[in-house]
């Protein structure tokens, strides 16, 4: 009956929208990185994204009666190649998914001209939350400043932040530098010492110099903004130097099961903030198995499919799919434009009830976007490695919205001024 309900719902949407003018598919390219030094983290994310769209195409005939063309353009996480992929795909695309803060920053000004929404769930430029300034950019459901806020809150729950020394081990790349404005502001306000320790792209797998500095400085905590090979390198060095793993906390891109599996039991206690969680008995996973895996159309494997990153990929494609569905319902057309999708992405309302309908209860907190709020700031959970897998060790955490909103608006205004003339959406209510 449940399966019939899904098909019936899709049929009703298709009937309402009509079929005469429906195009063959909606083109939603993904700027993937299955190669290069970040491939270890990129592959499970891309596989999860792909499998969710494949499932919708196979089970429901796409979204609203139209198939989704989920083409991949390989960037290797290179900003230069990412821009090339953007230019190559933009003519037909209803969305661009840049998959790198560096690529996002390069594409960001182009979106005002090309009018194609950027979908960058949980990454990119944190001030993109300000939809009045960044009309075409979305980092739903959480930003890097949200992550930094939740990490500091968790640390504070274990003791006063004042007087603490926090080492910030980060990739020396736009991504790694993203949380610094928020962390620096909080350090000044609260009175903890922030010790930035950059890791160059050529140092990711050999961080002996960085960990020598950590041993010398003896920080109370290490907060890690790592990616790809840097994650495994840092975790291996931390274990080797006998750092207290319970005092090491990563952003959500530094919480990859395969990186911790390298050290196994020795990694127990390592933590990662996350806006997603793998619920292995979720109905959506059963549908993916039936319609994609059993049909031989998945590039994943059983171990990967149990991990945080594969399941986060599913959530990311769900956000895109819900944006498409919302736009279709708003326009009454199955064939939507990039501008229609922008409307859909800024009018998302993914409630607990909707997550249950999608078979994804517990995989992501409920989230909502508006014209002015392109992130949603829906919070997340602190996960901890138990020696074999990540488990939740916190209730639902929420970021400090007041401090983050003020910083977003200030930095968004700075960006617009530095890149003038920069169009803004004056019809947006800043309080919405």
Secondary structure, 3 states (H helix, E strand, C coil): CHHHHHHHHHHHHHHHHCCCCCCCEEECCECCCCCCCCHHHHHHHHHHHHHHHHHHHHHHCCECCEEEECCECCCCCCHHHHHHHHHHHCCCCCEECCCCHHHHHHHHHHHHHHCCEEECCCCCCHHHHECCCCCCEECCCCCHHHHHHHHHHHHHHCCCCCCCEEEEEEECCHHHHCCHHHHHHHHHHHCCEEEEEEECHHHCCCCHHHHHHHHHHCCCEEEEECCCHHHHHHHHHHHHCCCCHHHEEECHHHCCHHHHHCCHHHHCCCEEEECCCCCCCCHHHHHHHHHHHCCCCCCCCHHHHCCHHHHHHHHHHHHHHHHHHHHHHHHCCCCCCHHHHHHHHCCCEECHHHHHHCCCCCCCCCEECCCCECCCCCCEEEEEECCCCEEECCCCECCCHHHHHHHHHHHHHHHHHHCCCCCCCCCCCCCC
